[in-house]
């Protein structure tokens, strides 16, 4: 990278501030990631593209910033049998760096696919989001030995800076989803309120924590909140009938 093409410190700091503003104001997690990647793209040299892969509950969700970065290269789980620099970084929680894909034998399927689409060097930097959700920031260059100078440091700074912000955004999205489910359920069925009362009595917890227990059960079972509430109310009622109450 030529000296005058490297991001100056003031540009990096301004980029981190912009990432903070964009993530905190985003409507949801996908928008937050997409906005973050737009900022990162502006910080990097033109020959480097970037993407983020987030994996939650075993299912990969892939977000790409640059229009020229094909999903076939970024989505390793779908197109490379789950073997590639990004998935390795997420699994090992270590930085994965390859300056020449042509000589790489760790991920033969992905390496061949990457070369066909013009990717010749790659860096994957892992980061945590929240609980079961893990991620990696991925940089792809169109020539060998092109991820040099301050570029790896920028990747580290951005990923470590964005990680706690994305965690807050994810929790807020989860809470918004939970509230939406509650409103929908309450409009059609009063069993949610009864179920909350049952959980409060059983666990000795406040209403919001009782609601969280119901939501976690619904997520674990893969059903709606109203369904879990109805099952709980019916089970308690059946026990009361059997015991003669």
CORDANOR-V722456 format. One record per backbone hydrogen bond with DSSP energy under -0.5 kcal/mol. CO is the residue of the C=O (numbers start at 0). NH is the residue of the N-H. If there is no record, write none. Layout:
((CO:NH) (CO:NH))
This chain:
((1:4) (1:5) (2:5) (7:10) (7:11) (8:12) (9:13) (10:14) (11:15) (12:16) (13:17) (14:18) (15:19) (16:20) (17:21) (18:22) (19:23) (20:24) (21:25) (22:25) (27:31) (28:32) (29:33) (30:34) (31:35) (32:36) (33:37) (34:38) (35:39) (36:40) (37:41) (38:42) (39:42) (39:43) (44:47) (46:141) (48:139) (49:64) (49:65) (50:137) (51:62) (52:135) (53:60) (54:133) (55:58) (57:59) (58:55) (60:53) (62:51) (65:68) (67:69) (69:72) (69:73) (70:74) (73:75) (74:78) (75:79) (75:81) (79:82) (81:83) (83:87) (84:88) (85:89) (86:90) (87:91) (88:92) (88:93) (95:123) (97:121) (98:144) (99:102) (100:103) (106:110) (107:111) (108:112) (109:113) (110:114) (111:115) (112:116) (113:116) (113:118) (114:117) (117:119) (119:100) (120:140) (121:97) (122:138) (123:95) (123:125) (124:136) (126:134) (129:132) (131:133) (132:128) (132:129) (133:54) (134:126) (135:52) (135:137) (136:124) (137:50) (138:122) (139:48) (140:119) (140:120) (142:145) (145:147) (147:150) (149:153) (150:154) (151:155) (152:156) (153:157) (154:158) (155:159) (156:160) (157:161) (158:162) (159:163) (160:164) (161:165) (162:166) (163:167) (164:168) (165:169) (166:170) (167:171) (168:172) (169:173) (170:174) (171:175) (172:176) (173:177) (174:178) (175:179) (176:180) (177:181) (178:182) (179:183) (180:184) (181:185) (182:186) (183:187) (184:188) (188:191) (189:193) (190:194) (191:195) (192:196) (193:197) (194:198) (195:199) (196:200) (197:201) (198:202) (199:203) (199:204) (205:209) (206:210) (207:211) (208:212) (209:213) (210:214) (211:215) (212:216) (213:217) (214:218) (215:219) (216:220) (217:221) (217:222) (223:227) (224:228) (225:229) (226:230) (227:231) (228:232) (229:233) (230:234) (231:235) (232:236) (233:237) (234:238) (235:239) (236:240) (237:241) (238:242) (239:244) (240:243))
